[in-house]
């Protein structure tokens, strides 16, 4: 009998370890891959939910901004009382520019 035949399975290095080490290792690798994929997928879903929330907030702000813009345009393009007690009136912006140019001229001097 040769020396290699006299060595039993119990004498091999690592023979006291788990006999299902290779399937366990493969299972660990598969679990790690699935875990990382799940984490990435959840982060992607959370990010897409934040984008949807951000889009909704932009739309609501844009409604508010449209209201403010319409009020500002109304103030610029219409007559209104600035101070009724002192008889001060706001006139449309373009009309005010024309009056200033007529009064002071293009050079800005009276």
ZADO-1210 file (C-alpha; in nm, 4 decimals, padded with zeros to 6 digits):
<atoms>
<atom x="00.0000" y="00.0000" z="00.0000" code="UNK" pos="1"/>
<atom x="00.1353" y="00.3360" z="-00.0934" code="UNK" pos="2"/>
<atom x="00.1559" y="00.6315" z="00.1318" code="UNK" pos="3"/>
<atom x="-00.1211" y="00.8223" z="-00.0508" code="UNK" pos="4"/>
<atom x="-00.3582" y="00.5295" z="-00.0036" code="UNK" pos="5"/>
<atom x="-00.2883" y="00.5153" z="00.3702" code="UNK" pos="6"/>
<atom x="-00.4147" y="00.8735" z="00.4227" code="UNK" pos="7"/>
<atom x="-00.7784" y="00.8678" z="00.5250" code="UNK" pos="8"/>
<atom x="-01.0396" y="01.1373" z="00.4727" code="UNK" pos="9"/>
<atom x="-01.0169" y="01.2262" z="00.8411" code="UNK" pos="10"/>
<atom x="-00.6505" y="01.3210" z="00.8008" code="UNK" pos="11"/>
<atom x="-00.7055" y="01.5691" z="00.5176" code="UNK" pos="12"/>
<atom x="-00.6680" y="01.9410" z="00.5982" code="UNK" pos="13"/>
<atom x="-01.0056" y="02.1003" z="00.6548" code="UNK" pos="14"/>
<atom x="-01.1774" y="01.7655" z="00.6919" code="UNK" pos="15"/>
<atom x="-01.3209" y="01.8735" z="01.0269" code="UNK" pos="16"/>
<atom x="-01.5022" y="02.1607" z="00.8577" code="UNK" pos="17"/>
<atom x="-01.8605" y="02.1604" z="00.7418" code="UNK" pos="18"/>
<atom x="-01.9055" y="01.8918" z="00.4731" code="UNK" pos="19"/>
<atom x="-02.1439" y="02.1208" z="00.2867" code="UNK" pos="20"/>
<atom x="-01.8970" y="02.4102" z="00.2706" code="UNK" pos="21"/>
<atom x="-01.9082" y="02.4516" z="-00.1054" code="UNK" pos="22"/>
<atom x="-02.2903" y="02.4671" z="-00.1323" code="UNK" pos="23"/>
<atom x="-02.2945" y="02.7022" z="00.1662" code="UNK" pos="24"/>
<atom x="-02.0374" y="02.9272" z="00.0002" code="UNK" pos="25"/>
<atom x="-02.2344" y="02.9350" z="-00.3236" code="UNK" pos="26"/>
<atom x="-02.5503" y="03.0055" z="-00.1277" code="UNK" pos="27"/>
<atom x="-02.3738" y="03.2943" z="00.0462" code="UNK" pos="28"/>
<atom x="-02.2621" y="03.4397" z="-00.2850" code="UNK" pos="29"/>
<atom x="-02.6130" y="03.4116" z="-00.4298" code="UNK" pos="30"/>
<atom x="-02.7618" y="03.5653" z="-00.1144" code="UNK" pos="31"/>
<atom x="-02.5113" y="03.8533" z="-00.1284" code="UNK" pos="32"/>
<atom x="-02.5912" y="03.9217" z="-00.4926" code="UNK" pos="33"/>
<atom x="-02.9656" y="03.9140" z="-00.4233" code="UNK" pos="34"/>
<atom x="-02.9209" y="04.1352" z="-00.1186" code="UNK" pos="35"/>
<atom x="-02.7196" y="04.3954" z="-00.3125" code="UNK" pos="36"/>
<atom x="-02.9701" y="04.3884" z="-00.5979" code="UNK" pos="37"/>
<atom x="-03.2573" y="04.4363" z="-00.3504" code="UNK" pos="38"/>
<atom x="-03.0840" y="04.7288" z="-00.1808" code="UNK" pos="39"/>
<atom x="-03.0107" y="04.8920" z="-00.5171" code="UNK" pos="40"/>
<atom x="-03.3693" y="04.8361" z="-00.6287" code="UNK" pos="41"/>
<atom x="-03.5101" y="04.9868" z="-00.3079" code="UNK" pos="42"/>
<atom x="-03.2805" y="05.2879" z="-00.3350" code="UNK" pos="43"/>
<atom x="-03.3902" y="05.3349" z="-00.6968" code="UNK" pos="44"/>
<atom x="-03.7569" y="05.3135" z="-00.5973" code="UNK" pos="45"/>
<atom x="-03.7063" y="05.5587" z="-00.3115" code="UNK" pos="46"/>
<atom x="-03.5275" y="05.7963" z="-00.5460" code="UNK" pos="47"/>
<atom x="-03.8049" y="05.7746" z="-00.8042" code="UNK" pos="48"/>
<atom x="-04.0610" y="05.8462" z="-00.5294" code="UNK" pos="49"/>
<atom x="-03.8638" y="06.1554" z="-00.4290" code="UNK" pos="50"/>
<atom x="-03.8593" y="06.2674" z="-00.7938" code="UNK" pos="51"/>
<atom x="-04.2384" y="06.2266" z="-00.8108" code="UNK" pos="52"/>
<atom x="-04.2793" y="06.4254" z="-00.4877" code="UNK" pos="53"/>
<atom x="-04.0455" y="06.6943" z="-00.6210" code="UNK" pos="54"/>
<atom x="-04.2424" y="06.7128" z="-00.9474" code="UNK" pos="55"/>
<atom x="-04.5675" y="06.7523" z="-00.7533" code="UNK" pos="56"/>
<atom x="-04.4158" y="07.0289" z="-00.5400" code="UNK" pos="57"/>
<atom x="-04.2916" y="07.2092" z="-00.8507" code="UNK" pos="58"/>
<atom x="-04.6378" y="07.1921" z="-01.0052" code="UNK" pos="59"/>
<atom x="-04.7999" y="07.3326" z="-00.6935" code="UNK" pos="60"/>
<atom x="-04.5401" y="07.6076" z="-00.6723" code="UNK" pos="61"/>
<atom x="-04.5866" y="07.6870" z="-01.0376" code="UNK" pos="62"/>
<atom x="-04.9594" y="07.7397" z="-00.9752" code="UNK" pos="63"/>
<atom x="-04.8686" y="07.9800" z="-00.6957" code="UNK" pos="64"/>
<atom x="-04.6110" y="08.1503" z="-00.9155" code="UNK" pos="65"/>
<atom x="-04.8654" y="08.1882" z="-01.1950" code="UNK" pos="66"/>
<atom x="-05.1020" y="08.3610" z="-00.9536" code="UNK" pos="67"/>
<atom x="-04.8282" y="08.5969" z="-00.8350" code="UNK" pos="68"/>
<atom x="-04.7205" y="08.6676" z="-01.1916" code="UNK" pos="69"/>
<atom x="-05.0762" y="08.7472" z="-01.2971" code="UNK" pos="70"/>
<atom x="-05.1121" y="08.9869" z="-01.0013" code="UNK" pos="71"/>
<atom x="-04.7849" y="09.1567" z="-01.0922" code="UNK" pos="72"/>
<atom x="-04.8827" y="09.1874" z="-01.4576" code="UNK" pos="73"/>
<atom x="-05.2172" y="09.3308" z="-01.3532" code="UNK" pos="74"/>
<atom x="-05.0361" y="09.5902" z="-01.1396" code="UNK" pos="75"/>
<atom x="-04.8035" y="09.6785" z="-01.4271" code="UNK" pos="76"/>
<atom x="-05.0728" y="09.6997" z="-01.6951" code="UNK" pos="77"/>
<atom x="-05.3645" y="09.8670" z="-01.5166" code="UNK" pos="78"/>
<atom x="-05.4531" y="10.1755" z="-01.3229" code="UNK" pos="79"/>
<atom x="-05.4916" y="10.1520" z="-00.9463" code="UNK" pos="80"/>
<atom x="-05.4918" y="10.3732" z="-00.6397" code="UNK" pos="81"/>
<atom x="-05.1567" y="10.3773" z="-00.4666" code="UNK" pos="82"/>
<atom x="-05.2649" y="10.6228" z="-00.1979" code="UNK" pos="83"/>
<atom x="-05.6269" y="10.7364" z="-00.2311" code="UNK" pos="84"/>
<atom x="-05.6028" y="10.9902" z="00.0548" code="UNK" pos="85"/>
<atom x="-05.3217" y="11.1791" z="-00.1186" code="UNK" pos="86"/>
<atom x="-05.4656" y="11.1226" z="-00.4694" code="UNK" pos="87"/>
<atom x="-05.1794" y="10.9052" z="-00.5916" code="UNK" pos="88"/>
<atom x="-05.2529" y="10.6700" z="-00.8796" code="UNK" pos="89"/>
<atom x="-05.0419" y="10.3975" z="-01.0356" code="UNK" pos="90"/>
<atom x="-05.0442" y="10.3994" z="-01.4135" code="UNK" pos="91"/>
<atom x="-04.9408" y="10.1234" z="-01.6554" code="UNK" pos="92"/>
<atom x="-04.5664" y="10.0832" z="-01.6935" code="UNK" pos="93"/>
<atom x="-04.5447" y="10.1599" z="-02.0653" code="UNK" pos="94"/>
<atom x="-04.7541" y="10.4729" z="-02.0280" code="UNK" pos="95"/>
<atom x="-04.5310" y="10.5890" z="-01.7434" code="UNK" pos="96"/>
<atom x="-04.2205" y="10.5386" z="-01.9550" code="UNK" pos="97"/>
<atom x="-04.3697" y="10.7411" z="-02.2382" code="UNK" pos="98"/>
<atom x="-04.4541" y="11.0286" z="-02.0017" code="UNK" pos="99"/>
<atom x="-04.1037" y="11.0271" z="-01.8547" code="UNK" pos="100"/>
<atom x="-03.9479" y="11.0280" z="-02.2016" code="UNK" pos="101"/>
<atom x="-04.1735" y="11.3139" z="-02.3113" code="UNK" pos="102"/>
<atom x="-04.0887" y="11.5138" z="-02.0025" code="UNK" pos="103"/>
<atom x="-03.7153" y="11.4500" z="-01.9755" code="UNK" pos="104"/>
<atom x="-03.6275" y="11.3412" z="-02.3304" code="UNK" pos="105"/>
<atom x="-03.4111" y="11.0496" z="-02.4332" code="UNK" pos="106"/>
<atom x="-03.1008" y="11.1969" z="-02.2650" code="UNK" pos="107"/>
<atom x="-03.2723" y="11.2055" z="-01.9259" code="UNK" pos="108"/>
<atom x="-03.2334" y="11.5820" z="-01.8745" code="UNK" pos="109"/>
<atom x="-03.5182" y="11.8308" z="-01.8361" code="UNK" pos="110"/>
</atoms>
